[in-house]
Amino acid sequence: MSKPRALPAELRGRPMPALDTLDDAQIDTLAQLIREARRHQQQQLRHALDAALTHVPLLLRGAVRKILSP
């Protein structure tokens, strides 16, 4: 049985050999947890950027946001 492809995509590279010991359900769960963690991290970064921009003069916020946004 082939392992799901979602995990290597979520890990953005080749998975560690130790992950070969996981079954398909565990790999799917791990991939989903990684996706959720990345989504949460992006949300937190957006909130942090918004909070930081409150210290920037209003007229410059758009330009600063463009520079700092990924």
Secondary structure as UniProt FT lines:
FT   HELIX           6..11
FT   HELIX           17..21
FT   HELIX           24..53
FT   TURN            54..55
FT   HELIX           58..60
FT   HELIX           61..68
//
